[in-house]
Amino acid sequence: MLIAIWTGKKPTLRTYEMICFYFCGMADEDELMAHIEKLKPQTA
């Protein structure tokens, strides 16, 4: 539920993996934030 609040969407398996990688130290904060930014709807 916290992932849904943070991302604004239902979490996908890839989002869950990215957060796990971040907590394990296999991904840095920039990579995690880049993934979350991709999830946000594009407004043109």
mmCIF file as Biopython writes it, N, C-alpha, C and O atoms, coordinates in Angstrom:
data_model
#
loop_
_atom_site.group_PDB
_atom_site.id
_atom_site.type_symbol
_atom_site.label_atom_id
_atom_site.label_alt_id
_atom_site.label_comp_id
_atom_site.label_asym_id
_atom_site.label_entity_id
_atom_site.label_seq_id
_atom_site.pdbx_PDB_ins_code
_atom_site.Cartn_x
_atom_site.Cartn_y
_atom_site.Cartn_z
_atom_site.occupancy
_atom_site.B_iso_or_equiv
_atom_site.auth_seq_id
_atom_site.auth_asym_id
_atom_site.pdbx_PDB_model_num
ATOM 1   N N  . MET A ? 1  ? 0.827  -1.187 0.000   1.0 0.0 1  A 1 
ATOM 2   C CA . MET A ? 1  ? 0.000  0.000  0.000   1.0 0.0 1  A 1 
ATOM 3   C C  . MET A ? 1  ? 0.880  1.264  0.000   1.0 0.0 1  A 1 
ATOM 4   O O  . MET A ? 1  ? 0.553  2.254  -0.653  1.0 0.0 1  A 1 
ATOM 5   N N  . LEU A ? 2  ? 1.978  1.217  0.726   1.0 0.0 2  A 1 
ATOM 6   C CA . LEU A ? 2  ? 2.859  2.379  0.746   1.0 0.0 2  A 1 
ATOM 7   C C  . LEU A ? 2  ? 3.454  2.659  -0.633  1.0 0.0 2  A 1 
ATOM 8   O O  . LEU A ? 2  ? 3.652  3.817  -1.000  1.0 0.0 2  A 1 
ATOM 9   N N  . ILE A ? 3  ? 3.737  1.610  -1.393  1.0 0.0 3  A 1 
ATOM 10  C CA . ILE A ? 3  ? 4.264  1.804  -2.745  1.0 0.0 3  A 1 
ATOM 11  C C  . ILE A ? 3  ? 3.220  2.512  -3.606  1.0 0.0 3  A 1 
ATOM 12  O O  . ILE A ? 3  ? 3.567  3.403  -4.381  1.0 0.0 3  A 1 
ATOM 13  N N  . ALA A ? 4  ? 1.964  2.133  -3.483  1.0 0.0 4  A 1 
ATOM 14  C CA . ALA A ? 4  ? 0.900  2.773  -4.252  1.0 0.0 4  A 1 
ATOM 15  C C  . ALA A ? 4  ? 0.750  4.243  -3.877  1.0 0.0 4  A 1 
ATOM 16  O O  . ALA A ? 4  ? 0.513  5.082  -4.746  1.0 0.0 4  A 1 
ATOM 17  N N  . ILE A ? 5  ? 0.883  4.558  -2.611  1.0 0.0 5  A 1 
ATOM 18  C CA . ILE A ? 5  ? 0.788  5.955  -2.175  1.0 0.0 5  A 1 
ATOM 19  C C  . ILE A ? 5  ? 1.979  6.749  -2.707  1.0 0.0 5  A 1 
ATOM 20  O O  . ILE A ? 5  ? 1.825  7.887  -3.152  1.0 0.0 5  A 1 
ATOM 21  N N  . TRP A ? 6  ? 3.159  6.147  -2.659  1.0 0.0 6  A 1 
ATOM 22  C CA . TRP A ? 6  ? 4.376  6.840  -3.078  1.0 0.0 6  A 1 
ATOM 23  C C  . TRP A ? 6  ? 4.410  7.075  -4.586  1.0 0.0 6  A 1 
ATOM 24  O O  . TRP A ? 6  ? 4.791  8.152  -5.045  1.0 0.0 6  A 1 
ATOM 25  N N  . THR A ? 7  ? 4.003  6.044  -5.365  1.0 0.0 7  A 1 
ATOM 26  C CA . THR A ? 7  ? 4.083  6.153  -6.821  1.0 0.0 7  A 1 
ATOM 27  C C  . THR A ? 7  ? 2.814  6.714  -7.439  1.0 0.0 7  A 1 
ATOM 28  O O  . THR A ? 7  ? 2.850  7.225  -8.558  1.0 0.0 7  A 1 
ATOM 29  N N  . GLY A ? 8  ? 1.703  6.630  -6.738  1.0 0.0 8  A 1 
ATOM 30  C CA . GLY A ? 8  ? 0.441  7.114  -7.293  1.0 0.0 8  A 1 
ATOM 31  C C  . GLY A ? 8  ? -0.244 6.098  -8.186  1.0 0.0 8  A 1 
ATOM 32  O O  . GLY A ? 8  ? -1.268 6.408  -8.794  1.0 0.0 8  A 1 
ATOM 33  N N  . LYS A ? 9  ? 0.293  4.899  -8.278  1.0 0.0 9  A 1 
ATOM 34  C CA . LYS A ? 9  ? -0.265 3.835  -9.105  1.0 0.0 9  A 1 
ATOM 35  C C  . LYS A ? 9  ? -0.162 2.501  -8.380  1.0 0.0 9  A 1 
ATOM 36  O O  . LYS A ? 9  ? 0.555  2.364  -7.390  1.0 0.0 9  A 1 
ATOM 37  N N  . LYS A ? 10 ? -0.894 1.525  -8.896  1.0 0.0 10 A 1 
ATOM 38  C CA . LYS A ? 10 ? -0.748 0.172  -8.384  1.0 0.0 10 A 1 
ATOM 39  C C  . LYS A ? 10 ? 0.663  -0.306 -8.722  1.0 0.0 10 A 1 
ATOM 40  O O  . LYS A ? 10 ? 1.087  -0.185 -9.871  1.0 0.0 10 A 1 
ATOM 41  N N  . PRO A ? 11 ? 1.401  -0.845 -7.750  1.0 0.0 11 A 1 
ATOM 42  C CA . PRO A ? 11 ? 2.778  -1.236 -8.027  1.0 0.0 11 A 1 
ATOM 43  C C  . PRO A ? 11 ? 2.857  -2.429 -8.977  1.0 0.0 11 A 1 
ATOM 44  O O  . PRO A ? 11 ? 2.094  -3.389 -8.865  1.0 0.0 11 A 1 
ATOM 45  N N  . THR A ? 12 ? 3.786  -2.343 -9.898  1.0 0.0 12 A 1 
ATOM 46  C CA . THR A ? 12 ? 4.054  -3.459 -10.794 1.0 0.0 12 A 1 
ATOM 47  C C  . THR A ? 12 ? 5.175  -4.298 -10.192 1.0 0.0 12 A 1 
ATOM 48  O O  . THR A ? 12 ? 5.817  -3.886 -9.227  1.0 0.0 12 A 1 
ATOM 49  N N  . LEU A ? 13 ? 5.401  -5.447 -10.753 1.0 0.0 13 A 1 
ATOM 50  C CA . LEU A ? 13 ? 6.489  -6.300 -10.281 1.0 0.0 13 A 1 
ATOM 51  C C  . LEU A ? 13 ? 7.822  -5.575 -10.439 1.0 0.0 13 A 1 
ATOM 52  O O  . LEU A ? 13 ? 8.685  -5.678 -9.567  1.0 0.0 13 A 1 
ATOM 53  N N  . ARG A ? 14 ? 7.999  -4.853 -11.520 1.0 0.0 14 A 1 
ATOM 54  C CA . ARG A ? 14 ? 9.250  -4.130 -11.759 1.0 0.0 14 A 1 
ATOM 55  C C  . ARG A ? 14 ? 9.463  -3.044 -10.708 1.0 0.0 14 A 1 
ATOM 56  O O  . ARG A ? 14 ? 10.587 -2.847 -10.247 1.0 0.0 14 A 1 
ATOM 57  N N  . THR A ? 15 ? 8.403  -2.341 -10.324 1.0 0.0 15 A 1 
ATOM 58  C CA . THR A ? 15 ? 8.524  -1.313 -9.289  1.0 0.0 15 A 1 
ATOM 59  C C  . THR A ? 15 ? 8.918  -1.950 -7.962  1.0 0.0 15 A 1 
ATOM 60  O O  . THR A ? 15 ? 9.784  -1.438 -7.252  1.0 0.0 15 A 1 
ATOM 61  N N  . TYR A ? 16 ? 8.289  -3.050 -7.637  1.0 0.0 16 A 1 
ATOM 62  C CA . TYR A ? 16 ? 8.627  -3.766 -6.402  1.0 0.0 16 A 1 
ATOM 63  C C  . TYR A ? 16 ? 10.092 -4.206 -6.435  1.0 0.0 16 A 1 
ATOM 64  O O  . TYR A ? 16 ? 10.806 -4.071 -5.441  1.0 0.0 16 A 1 
ATOM 65  N N  . GLU A ? 17 ? 10.541 -4.738 -7.586  1.0 0.0 17 A 1 
ATOM 66  C CA . GLU A ? 17 ? 11.935 -5.153 -7.713  1.0 0.0 17 A 1 
ATOM 67  C C  . GLU A ? 17 ? 12.888 -3.979 -7.527  1.0 0.0 17 A 1 
ATOM 68  O O  . GLU A ? 17 ? 13.899 -4.101 -6.836  1.0 0.0 17 A 1 
ATOM 69  N N  . MET A ? 18 ? 12.568 -2.838 -8.144  1.0 0.0 18 A 1 
ATOM 70  C CA . MET A ? 18 ? 13.439 -1.670 -8.027  1.0 0.0 18 A 1 
ATOM 71  C C  . MET A ? 18 ? 13.568 -1.218 -6.575  1.0 0.0 18 A 1 
ATOM 72  O O  . MET A ? 18 ? 14.659 -0.860 -6.130  1.0 0.0 18 A 1 
ATOM 73  N N  . ILE A ? 19 ? 12.472 -1.231 -5.843  1.0 0.0 19 A 1 
ATOM 74  C CA . ILE A ? 19 ? 12.520 -0.835 -4.435  1.0 0.0 19 A 1 
ATOM 75  C C  . ILE A ? 19 ? 13.342 -1.842 -3.622  1.0 0.0 19 A 1 
ATOM 76  O O  . ILE A ? 19 ? 14.106 -1.454 -2.738  1.0 0.0 19 A 1 
ATOM 77  N N  . CYS A ? 20 ? 13.185 -3.119 -3.921  1.0 0.0 20 A 1 
ATOM 78  C CA . CYS A ? 20 ? 13.998 -4.136 -3.241  1.0 0.0 20 A 1 
ATOM 79  C C  . CYS A ? 20 ? 15.477 -3.966 -3.571  1.0 0.0 20 A 1 
ATOM 80  O O  . CYS A ? 20 ? 16.327 -4.082 -2.688  1.0 0.0 20 A 1 
ATOM 81  N N  . PHE A ? 21 ? 15.790 -3.690 -4.843  1.0 0.0 21 A 1 
ATOM 82  C CA . PHE A ? 21 ? 17.177 -3.461 -5.234  1.0 0.0 21 A 1 
ATOM 83  C C  . PHE A ? 21 ? 17.748 -2.257 -4.504  1.0 0.0 21 A 1 
ATOM 84  O O  . PHE A ? 21 ? 18.905 -2.272 -4.084  1.0 0.0 21 A 1 
ATOM 85  N N  . TYR A ? 22 ? 16.942 -1.220 -4.350  1.0 0.0 22 A 1 
ATOM 86  C CA . TYR A ? 22 ? 17.395 -0.017 -3.646  1.0 0.0 22 A 1 
ATOM 87  C C  . TYR A ? 22 ? 17.717 -0.346 -2.190  1.0 0.0 22 A 1 
ATOM 88  O O  . TYR A ? 22 ? 18.765 0.050  -1.680  1.0 0.0 22 A 1 
ATOM 89  N N  . PHE A ? 23 ? 16.821 -1.067 -1.523  1.0 0.0 23 A 1 
ATOM 90  C CA . PHE A ? 23 ? 17.054 -1.402 -0.118  1.0 0.0 23 A 1 
ATOM 91  C C  . PHE A ? 23 ? 18.224 -2.369 0.063   1.0 0.0 23 A 1 
ATOM 92  O O  . PHE A ? 23 ? 18.873 -2.354 1.109   1.0 0.0 23 A 1 
ATOM 93  N N  . CYS A ? 24 ? 18.504 -3.206 -0.935  1.0 0.0 24 A 1 
ATOM 94  C CA . CYS A ? 24 ? 19.640 -4.138 -0.861  1.0 0.0 24 A 1 
ATOM 95  C C  . CYS A ? 24 ? 20.952 -3.467 -1.241  1.0 0.0 24 A 1 
ATOM 96  O O  . CYS A ? 24 ? 22.022 -4.044 -1.046  1.0 0.0 24 A 1 
ATOM 97  N N  . GLY A ? 25 ? 20.880 -2.258 -1.778  1.0 0.0 25 A 1 
ATOM 98  C CA . GLY A ? 25 ? 22.085 -1.553 -2.174  1.0 0.0 25 A 1 
ATOM 99  C C  . GLY A ? 25 ? 22.516 -1.830 -3.606  1.0 0.0 25 A 1 
ATOM 100 O O  . GLY A ? 25 ? 23.596 -1.410 -4.021  1.0 0.0 25 A 1 
ATOM 101 N N  . MET A ? 26 ? 21.681 -2.534 -4.363  1.0 0.0 26 A 1 
ATOM 102 C CA . MET A ? 26 ? 22.019 -2.864 -5.749  1.0 0.0 26 A 1 
ATOM 103 C C  . MET A ? 26 ? 21.610 -1.766 -6.733  1.0 0.0 26 A 1 
ATOM 104 O O  . MET A ? 26 ? 22.011 -1.799 -7.897  1.0 0.0 26 A 1 
ATOM 105 N N  . ALA A ? 27 ? 20.819 -0.796 -6.277  1.0 0.0 27 A 1 
ATOM 106 C CA . ALA A ? 27 ? 20.417 0.348  -7.093  1.0 0.0 27 A 1 
ATOM 107 C C  . ALA A ? 27 ? 20.545 1.589  -6.225  1.0 0.0 27 A 1 
ATOM 108 O O  . ALA A ? 27 ? 20.305 1.545  -5.018  1.0 0.0 27 A 1 
ATOM 109 N N  . ASP A ? 28 ? 20.923 2.689  -6.849  1.0 0.0 28 A 1 
ATOM 110 C CA . ASP A ? 28 ? 21.029 3.914  -6.059  1.0 0.0 28 A 1 
ATOM 111 C C  . ASP A ? 28 ? 19.734 4.724  -6.159  1.0 0.0 28 A 1 
ATOM 112 O O  . ASP A ? 28 ? 18.821 4.376  -6.909  1.0 0.0 28 A 1 
ATOM 113 N N  . GLU A ? 29 ? 19.677 5.793  -5.398  1.0 0.0 29 A 1 
ATOM 114 C CA . GLU A ? 29 ? 18.455 6.594  -5.327  1.0 0.0 29 A 1 
ATOM 115 C C  . GLU A ? 29 ? 18.086 7.196  -6.683  1.0 0.0 29 A 1 
ATOM 116 O O  . GLU A ? 29 ? 16.905 7.313  -7.010  1.0 0.0 29 A 1 
ATOM 117 N N  . ASP A ? 30 ? 19.085 7.573  -7.465  1.0 0.0 30 A 1 
ATOM 118 C CA . ASP A ? 30 ? 18.821 8.151  -8.783  1.0 0.0 30 A 1 
ATOM 119 C C  . ASP A ? 30 ? 18.111 7.153  -9.702  1.0 0.0 30 A 1 
ATOM 120 O O  . ASP A ? 30 ? 17.190 7.517  -10.434 1.0 0.0 30 A 1 
ATOM 121 N N  . GLU A ? 31 ? 18.547 5.900  -9.655  1.0 0.0 31 A 1 
ATOM 122 C CA . GLU A ? 31 ? 17.915 4.871  -10.488 1.0 0.0 31 A 1 
ATOM 123 C C  . GLU A ? 31 ? 16.472 4.629  -10.048 1.0 0.0 31 A 1 
ATOM 124 O O  . GLU A ? 31 ? 15.580 4.482  -10.884 1.0 0.0 31 A 1 
ATOM 125 N N  . LEU A ? 32 ? 16.247 4.587  -8.745  1.0 0.0 32 A 1 
ATOM 126 C CA . LEU A ? 32 ? 14.894 4.383  -8.233  1.0 0.0 32 A 1 
ATOM 127 C C  . LEU A ? 32 ? 13.979 5.537  -8.625  1.0 0.0 32 A 1 
ATOM 128 O O  . LEU A ? 32 ? 12.854 5.323  -9.077  1.0 0.0 32 A 1 
ATOM 129 N N  . MET A ? 33 ? 14.468 6.756  -8.450  1.0 0.0 33 A 1 
ATOM 130 C CA . MET A ? 33 ? 13.643 7.920  -8.791  1.0 0.0 33 A 1 
ATOM 131 C C  . MET A ? 33 ? 13.391 8.004  -10.289 1.0 0.0 33 A 1 
ATOM 132 O O  . MET A ? 33 ? 12.315 8.435  -10.705 1.0 0.0 33 A 1 
ATOM 133 N N  . ALA A ? 34 ? 14.348 7.607  -11.102 1.0 0.0 34 A 1 
ATOM 134 C CA . ALA A ? 34 ? 14.151 7.593  -12.554 1.0 0.0 34 A 1 
ATOM 135 C C  . ALA A ? 34 ? 13.043 6.611  -12.924 1.0 0.0 34 A 1 
ATOM 136 O O  . ALA A ? 34 ? 12.220 6.896  -13.793 1.0 0.0 34 A 1 
ATOM 137 N N  . HIS A ? 35 ? 13.025 5.463  -12.268 1.0 0.0 35 A 1 
ATOM 138 C CA . HIS A ? 35 ? 11.969 4.480  -12.531 1.0 0.0 35 A 1 
ATOM 139 C C  . HIS A ? 35 ? 10.605 5.041  -12.132 1.0 0.0 35 A 1 
ATOM 140 O O  . HIS A ? 35 ? 9.635  4.892  -12.874 1.0 0.0 35 A 1 
ATOM 141 N N  . ILE A ? 36 ? 10.524 5.677  -10.981 1.0 0.0 36 A 1 
ATOM 142 C CA . ILE A ? 36 ? 9.248  6.217  -10.504 1.0 0.0 36 A 1 
ATOM 143 C C  . ILE A ? 36 ? 8.782  7.363  -11.402 1.0 0.0 36 A 1 
ATOM 144 O O  . ILE A ? 36 ? 7.583  7.510  -11.637 1.0 0.0 36 A 1 
ATOM 145 N N  . GLU A ? 37 ? 9.707  8.169  -11.902 1.0 0.0 37 A 1 
ATOM 146 C CA . GLU A ? 37 ? 9.334  9.252  -12.808 1.0 0.0 37 A 1 
ATOM 147 C C  . GLU A ? 37 ? 8.727  8.718  -14.099 1.0 0.0 37 A 1 
ATOM 148 O O  . GLU A ? 37 ? 7.830  9.339  -14.669 1.0 0.0 37 A 1 
ATOM 149 N N  . LYS A ? 38 ? 9.216  7.565  -14.562 1.0 0.0 38 A 1 
ATOM 150 C CA . LYS A ? 38 ? 8.665  6.951  -15.772 1.0 0.0 38 A 1 
ATOM 151 C C  . LYS A ? 38 ? 7.219  6.514  -15.569 1.0 0.0 38 A 1 
ATOM 152 O O  . LYS A ? 38 ? 6.446  6.456  -16.526 1.0 0.0 38 A 1 
ATOM 153 N N  . LEU A ? 39 ? 6.851  6.206  -14.330 1.0 0.0 39 A 1 
ATOM 154 C CA . LEU A ? 39 ? 5.500  5.734  -14.040 1.0 0.0 39 A 1 
ATOM 155 C C  . LEU A ? 39 ? 4.465  6.856  -14.068 1.0 0.0 39 A 1 
ATOM 156 O O  . LEU A ? 39 ? 3.279  6.608  -14.282 1.0 0.0 39 A 1 
ATOM 157 N N  . LYS A ? 40 ? 4.912  8.078  -13.852 1.0 0.0 40 A 1 
ATOM 158 C CA . LYS A ? 40 ? 3.981  9.199  -13.799 1.0 0.0 40 A 1 
ATOM 159 C C  . LYS A ? 40 ? 3.412  9.460  -15.190 1.0 0.0 40 A 1 
ATOM 160 O O  . LYS A ? 40 ? 4.130  9.344  -16.183 1.0 0.0 40 A 1 
ATOM 161 N N  . PRO A ? 41 ? 2.134  9.811  -15.269 1.0 0.0 41 A 1 
ATOM 162 C CA . PRO A ? 41 ? 1.525  10.054 -16.583 1.0 0.0 41 A 1 
ATOM 163 C C  . PRO A ? 41 ? 2.186  11.236 -17.289 1.0 0.0 41 A 1 
ATOM 164 O O  . PRO A ? 41 ? 2.535  12.236 -16.663 1.0 0.0 41 A 1 
ATOM 165 N N  . GLN A ? 42 ? 2.347  11.103 -18.579 1.0 0.0 42 A 1 
ATOM 166 C CA . GLN A ? 42 ? 2.954  12.151 -19.388 1.0 0.0 42 A 1 
ATOM 167 C C  . GLN A ? 42 ? 1.891  13.197 -19.731 1.0 0.0 42 A 1 
ATOM 168 O O  . GLN A ? 42 ? 0.823  12.852 -20.236 1.0 0.0 42 A 1 
ATOM 169 N N  . THR A ? 43 ? 2.175  14.452 -19.464 1.0 0.0 43 A 1 
ATOM 170 C CA . THR A ? 43 ? 1.259  15.530 -19.823 1.0 0.0 43 A 1 
ATOM 171 C C  . THR A ? 43 ? 1.933  16.352 -20.917 1.0 0.0 43 A 1 
ATOM 172 O O  . THR A ? 43 ? 3.085  16.767 -20.786 1.0 0.0 43 A 1 
ATOM 173 N N  . ALA A ? 44 ? 1.191  16.575 -21.991 1.0 0.0 44 A 1 
ATOM 174 C CA . ALA A ? 44 ? 1.771  17.326 -23.105 1.0 0.0 44 A 1 
ATOM 175 C C  . ALA A ? 44 ? 0.988  18.558 -23.411 1.0 0.0 44 A 1 
ATOM 176 O O  . ALA A ? 44 ? 1.343  19.305 -24.323 1.0 0.0 44 A 1 
#
